[in-house]
């Protein structure tokens, strides 16, 4: 079902978020999910989507499990204090707009929703993921657990987002950078959709000297979860700067790091 067949079903709010030149690509493959790519075109990692994806959501959303699991990496400070990290992102979003746009990139199965509800987030969260199976879970979780949170679910490639320039007050990316092949393009897209003065809140594994960290990344590569080695922390900071993002806060972590970076206004 194309957009031209279902314009009445697409709200003005959704239209305001999307690039007009991408409207013709938009479909609604399932209720509650908008897509700019066919499912056959999207790469699949069945092992990740069937098992690891389910386990990951449980771990991230449960503080004791999260601390236990990610302590195996060696140093994952921002994940230990994820509630603080998300709270800071929400407050930054509110400082720009009382009803802000927050893009969760990639969203997985609505992993971020309980944190946003806890922070009484009053804006719109745009959940973007390349795996439609993850978005199915996200929609189901949203309807059963966080129905009052305003959410849009978008099946799309993080390296080629159909969102308008400067549409997001904040972009939050938790453990997403390492699952894409082109780190520079991912950060450039995140910067493009962020308003000047808005911020990218990023948590990601980095290529660190920790033996445990490198062993986990090697296993993730063998499983097809991580397509390429993530950048070192120094390289990550360079890529952020090249994307037009200025670091304003570090949340620590040498194996899994957290950085908040502001979108620099164009000259």
MOTA-V348240 format. One record per residue. N is the residue number from 1. PSI is psi in radians with two decimals (999 if undefined). BURIAL is I if it has 24 or more other ideal C-beta (glycine too) atoms within 12 Angstrom, else O. D_CENTER is the distance of its C-alpha to the mean C-alpha in Angstrom with 2 decimals. Layout:
n->N psi->PSI burial->BURIAL d_center->D_CENTER
n->N psi->PSI burial->BURIAL d_center->D_CENTER
This chain:
n->1 psi->2.04 burial->O d_center->26.32
n->2 psi->2.91 burial->O d_center->25.57
n->3 psi->-0.68 burial->I d_center->24.80
n->4 psi->-0.43 burial->O d_center->28.46
n->5 psi->-0.23 burial->O d_center->29.51
n->6 psi->0.68 burial->O d_center->27.39
n->7 psi->-0.59 burial->O d_center->27.05
n->8 psi->-0.38 burial->O d_center->28.19
n->9 psi->-0.18 burial->O d_center->25.25
n->10 psi->2.02 burial->I d_center->22.70
n->11 psi->2.73 burial->O d_center->22.75
n->12 psi->-0.59 burial->O d_center->23.41
n->13 psi->-0.78 burial->O d_center->20.21
n->14 psi->-0.76 burial->I d_center->18.17
n->15 psi->-0.63 burial->O d_center->20.55
n->16 psi->-0.30 burial->O d_center->20.07
n->17 psi->-0.39 burial->I d_center->16.38
n->18 psi->2.58 burial->I d_center->17.12
n->19 psi->2.32 burial->O d_center->19.11
n->20 psi->-0.52 burial->O d_center->22.61
n->21 psi->-0.04 burial->O d_center->23.17
n->22 psi->-0.01 burial->I d_center->20.53
n->23 psi->-0.70 burial->O d_center->22.14
n->24 psi->-0.31 burial->O d_center->24.43
n->25 psi->-0.30 burial->I d_center->21.71
n->26 psi->2.27 burial->I d_center->20.24
n->27 psi->2.92 burial->I d_center->21.23
n->28 psi->1.44 burial->I d_center->20.81
n->29 psi->-0.49 burial->I d_center->21.16
n->30 psi->2.66 burial->O d_center->21.01
n->31 psi->2.24 burial->O d_center->21.42
n->32 psi->-0.13 burial->I d_center->18.33
n->33 psi->2.16 burial->I d_center->16.25
n->34 psi->2.53 burial->I d_center->16.44
n->35 psi->2.54 burial->I d_center->16.23
n->36 psi->0.09 burial->I d_center->16.97
n->37 psi->2.57 burial->I d_center->17.75
n->38 psi->2.58 burial->O d_center->20.27
n->39 psi->-0.60 burial->O d_center->19.45
n->40 psi->-0.43 burial->O d_center->22.10
n->41 psi->-0.39 burial->O d_center->20.35
n->42 psi->2.31 burial->I d_center->17.06
n->43 psi->2.62 burial->O d_center->17.41
n->44 psi->2.47 burial->O d_center->17.64
n->45 psi->1.57 burial->O d_center->17.63
n->46 psi->-0.65 burial->O d_center->19.81
n->47 psi->-0.77 burial->O d_center->20.17
n->48 psi->-0.86 burial->I d_center->16.50
n->49 psi->-0.59 burial->I d_center->16.03
n->50 psi->-0.62 burial->O d_center->19.36
n->51 psi->-1.07 burial->O d_center->19.49
n->52 psi->-0.68 burial->I d_center->16.85
n->53 psi->-0.74 burial->I d_center->14.05
n->54 psi->-0.78 burial->O d_center->16.38
n->55 psi->-0.68 burial->O d_center->17.39
n->56 psi->-0.81 burial->I d_center->14.02
n->57 psi->-0.77 burial->I d_center->13.23
n->58 psi->-0.79 burial->O d_center->16.75
n->59 psi->-0.85 burial->I d_center->16.61
n->60 psi->-0.67 burial->I d_center->13.54
n->61 psi->-0.09 burial->I d_center->15.08
n->62 psi->1.87 burial->O d_center->18.56
n->63 psi->-0.77 burial->O d_center->19.40
n->64 psi->-0.73 burial->O d_center->22.38
n->65 psi->-0.68 burial->O d_center->20.80
n->66 psi->-0.79 burial->I d_center->17.80
n->67 psi->-0.72 burial->O d_center->20.36
n->68 psi->-0.80 burial->O d_center->22.59
n->69 psi->-0.82 burial->I d_center->20.21
n->70 psi->-0.19 burial->I d_center->18.48
n->71 psi->-0.35 burial->O d_center->21.86
n->72 psi->-0.41 burial->I d_center->22.73
n->73 psi->-0.42 burial->I d_center->20.71
n->74 psi->-0.86 burial->I d_center->23.17
n->75 psi->1.88 burial->I d_center->21.19
n->76 psi->0.88 burial->I d_center->17.78
n->77 psi->-0.83 burial->I d_center->18.60
n->78 psi->-0.49 burial->I d_center->15.31
n->79 psi->-0.53 burial->I d_center->14.48
n->80 psi->-0.59 burial->I d_center->18.04
n->81 psi->0.78 burial->O d_center->17.54
n->82 psi->-0.60 burial->I d_center->14.07
n->83 psi->-0.73 burial->I d_center->15.78
n->84 psi->-0.76 burial->I d_center->17.02
n->85 psi->-0.87 burial->I d_center->13.83
n->86 psi->-0.68 burial->I d_center->12.15
n->87 psi->-0.72 burial->I d_center->15.62
n->88 psi->-0.70 burial->I d_center->15.89
n->89 psi->-0.74 burial->I d_center->12.76
n->90 psi->-0.76 burial->I d_center->14.27
n->91 psi->-0.65 burial->O d_center->17.63
n->92 psi->-0.69 burial->I d_center->16.60
n->93 psi->-0.77 burial->I d_center->15.28
n->94 psi->-0.50 burial->I d_center->18.61
n->95 psi->-0.35 burial->O d_center->20.59
n->96 psi->-0.54 burial->I d_center->19.74
n->97 psi->2.34 burial->O d_center->20.12
n->98 psi->-0.41 burial->O d_center->21.35
n->99 psi->1.28 burial->O d_center->19.20
n->100 psi->2.88 burial->I d_center->16.05
n->101 psi->2.14 burial->I d_center->13.18
n->102 psi->2.16 burial->I d_center->9.74
n->103 psi->2.17 burial->I d_center->6.79
n->104 psi->1.97 burial->I d_center->3.69
n->105 psi->1.94 burial->I d_center->1.90
n->106 psi->2.74 burial->I d_center->3.16
n->107 psi->-0.38 burial->I d_center->4.67
n->108 psi->-2.48 burial->I d_center->7.79
n->109 psi->0.93 burial->I d_center->10.77
n->110 psi->0.69 burial->I d_center->9.73
n->111 psi->-0.57 burial->I d_center->9.58
n->112 psi->-0.31 burial->I d_center->8.90
n->113 psi->-0.84 burial->I d_center->11.82
n->114 psi->-0.59 burial->I d_center->14.73
n->115 psi->-0.72 burial->I d_center->13.69
n->116 psi->-0.69 burial->I d_center->13.45
n->117 psi->-0.74 burial->I d_center->16.74
n->118 psi->-0.59 burial->O d_center->18.29
n->119 psi->0.04 burial->I d_center->17.66
n->120 psi->0.82 burial->O d_center->19.10
n->121 psi->2.18 burial->I d_center->16.40
n->122 psi->0.04 burial->O d_center->18.47
n->123 psi->-2.62 burial->I d_center->16.32
n->124 psi->2.27 burial->I d_center->14.14
n->125 psi->2.22 burial->I d_center->10.57
n->126 psi->1.96 burial->I d_center->9.26
n->127 psi->2.09 burial->I d_center->7.34
n->128 psi->2.23 burial->I d_center->6.75
n->129 psi->2.64 burial->I d_center->7.70
n->130 psi->-0.34 burial->I d_center->10.69
n->131 psi->1.96 burial->I d_center->12.53
n->132 psi->-0.47 burial->I d_center->14.46
n->133 psi->-0.62 burial->I d_center->15.77
n->134 psi->-0.67 burial->I d_center->12.51
n->135 psi->-0.59 burial->I d_center->12.36
n->136 psi->-0.79 burial->I d_center->16.03
n->137 psi->-0.67 burial->I d_center->15.43
n->138 psi->-0.80 burial->I d_center->12.82
n->139 psi->-0.78 burial->I d_center->15.53
n->140 psi->-0.76 burial->I d_center->18.21
n->141 psi->-0.75 burial->I d_center->16.67
n->142 psi->-0.81 burial->I d_center->16.09
n->143 psi->-0.59 burial->O d_center->19.66
n->144 psi->-0.50 burial->O d_center->21.22
n->145 psi->-0.53 burial->O d_center->19.61
n->146 psi->0.89 burial->I d_center->17.95
n->147 psi->-0.39 burial->O d_center->19.85
n->148 psi->-0.17 burial->O d_center->20.39
n->149 psi->2.18 burial->I d_center->16.77
n->150 psi->2.08 burial->I d_center->16.40
n->151 psi->2.54 burial->I d_center->13.58
n->152 psi->2.33 burial->I d_center->13.16
n->153 psi->2.07 burial->I d_center->11.89
n->154 psi->2.07 burial->I d_center->11.51
n->155 psi->1.83 burial->I d_center->12.28
n->156 psi->2.86 burial->I d_center->11.64
n->157 psi->2.20 burial->I d_center->11.23
n->158 psi->-0.32 burial->I d_center->8.54
n->159 psi->-0.06 burial->I d_center->11.82
n->160 psi->1.18 burial->I d_center->13.68
n->161 psi->2.45 burial->I d_center->11.98
n->162 psi->0.15 burial->I d_center->14.69
n->163 psi->2.64 burial->I d_center->13.75
n->164 psi->2.79 burial->I d_center->16.48
n->165 psi->2.48 burial->I d_center->16.84
n->166 psi->0.77 burial->I d_center->16.32
n->167 psi->-0.41 burial->I d_center->15.02
n->168 psi->2.41 burial->I d_center->12.38
n->169 psi->-0.69 burial->I d_center->13.80
n->170 psi->2.60 burial->I d_center->10.72
n->171 psi->2.26 burial->I d_center->7.18
n->172 psi->2.25 burial->I d_center->5.35
n->173 psi->1.92 burial->I d_center->3.63
n->174 psi->1.94 burial->I d_center->5.79
n->175 psi->0.78 burial->I d_center->7.77
n->176 psi->-0.50 burial->I d_center->6.01
n->177 psi->-0.68 burial->I d_center->8.53
n->178 psi->-0.15 burial->I d_center->11.45
n->179 psi->0.06 burial->I d_center->10.96
n->180 psi->2.72 burial->I d_center->11.52
n->181 psi->-0.59 burial->O d_center->15.09
n->182 psi->1.70 burial->O d_center->15.03
n->183 psi->-0.69 burial->I d_center->13.35
n->184 psi->-0.74 burial->I d_center->15.20
n->185 psi->-0.67 burial->O d_center->14.19
n->186 psi->-0.85 burial->I d_center->10.42
n->187 psi->-0.62 burial->I d_center->11.15
n->188 psi->-0.69 burial->I d_center->13.74
n->189 psi->-0.72 burial->I d_center->11.70
n->190 psi->-0.72 burial->I d_center->9.30
n->191 psi->-0.71 burial->I d_center->12.74
n->192 psi->-0.72 burial->I d_center->14.43
n->193 psi->-0.06 burial->I d_center->12.64
n->194 psi->2.35 burial->I d_center->13.00
n->195 psi->2.61 burial->I d_center->16.45
n->196 psi->2.28 burial->O d_center->18.97
n->197 psi->-0.26 burial->I d_center->18.98
n->198 psi->3.08 burial->I d_center->15.38
n->199 psi->2.62 burial->I d_center->13.02
n->200 psi->2.19 burial->I d_center->9.96
n->201 psi->1.90 burial->I d_center->9.31
n->202 psi->2.23 burial->I d_center->8.50
n->203 psi->2.25 burial->I d_center->9.56
n->204 psi->2.55 burial->I d_center->10.65
n->205 psi->2.59 burial->I d_center->13.89
n->206 psi->2.81 burial->I d_center->16.46
n->207 psi->1.75 burial->I d_center->19.75
n->208 psi->2.85 burial->I d_center->22.05
n->209 psi->-0.16 burial->O d_center->25.72
n->210 psi->2.23 burial->I d_center->25.26
n->211 psi->-0.74 burial->O d_center->27.00
n->212 psi->-0.75 burial->O d_center->24.93
n->213 psi->-0.81 burial->I d_center->21.62
n->214 psi->-0.58 burial->O d_center->22.98
n->215 psi->-0.72 burial->O d_center->24.39
n->216 psi->-0.75 burial->I d_center->21.10
n->217 psi->-0.66 burial->I d_center->19.41
n->218 psi->-0.74 burial->O d_center->22.56
n->219 psi->-0.70 burial->O d_center->22.33
n->220 psi->-0.66 burial->I d_center->18.71
n->221 psi->-0.73 burial->O d_center->19.96
n->222 psi->-0.57 burial->O d_center->22.97
n->223 psi->-0.11 burial->O d_center->20.98
n->224 psi->0.17 burial->O d_center->18.98
n->225 psi->-0.73 burial->I d_center->15.60
n->226 psi->1.92 burial->I d_center->15.50
n->227 psi->-0.37 burial->I d_center->17.08
n->228 psi->2.80 burial->O d_center->18.16
n->229 psi->2.30 burial->O d_center->18.70
n->230 psi->2.83 burial->I d_center->16.02
n->231 psi->2.77 burial->I d_center->17.53
n->232 psi->2.92 burial->O d_center->19.77
n->233 psi->-0.70 burial->I d_center->18.99
n->234 psi->-0.75 burial->O d_center->21.49
n->235 psi->-0.65 burial->O d_center->20.06
n->236 psi->-0.78 burial->I d_center->16.52
n->237 psi->-0.66 burial->O d_center->18.22
n->238 psi->-0.75 burial->O d_center->20.17
n->239 psi->-0.66 burial->I d_center->17.31
n->240 psi->-0.77 burial->I d_center->15.69
n->241 psi->-0.74 burial->O d_center->19.19
n->242 psi->-0.48 burial->O d_center->19.78
n->243 psi->-0.08 burial->I d_center->16.77
n->244 psi->0.47 burial->I d_center->18.41
n->245 psi->2.30 burial->I d_center->16.50
n->246 psi->2.12 burial->I d_center->18.80
n->247 psi->2.29 burial->I d_center->18.06
n->248 psi->-0.29 burial->O d_center->19.30
n->249 psi->2.43 burial->O d_center->18.58
n->250 psi->2.41 burial->O d_center->18.14
n->251 psi->0.26 burial->I d_center->17.38
n->252 psi->-2.92 burial->O d_center->19.30
n->253 psi->2.11 burial->I d_center->18.89
n->254 psi->-0.35 burial->I d_center->20.48
n->255 psi->-0.74 burial->I d_center->18.91
n->256 psi->2.04 burial->I d_center->15.43
n->257 psi->2.79 burial->I d_center->15.06
n->258 psi->2.26 burial->I d_center->13.36
n->259 psi->2.45 burial->I d_center->13.83
n->260 psi->2.18 burial->I d_center->13.70
n->261 psi->2.38 burial->I d_center->14.72
n->262 psi->2.45 burial->I d_center->16.33
n->263 psi->2.15 burial->I d_center->16.51
n->264 psi->2.31 burial->O d_center->20.15
n->265 psi->2.46 burial->O d_center->22.25
n->266 psi->2.56 burial->O d_center->24.01
n->267 psi->999 burial->O d_center->27.71
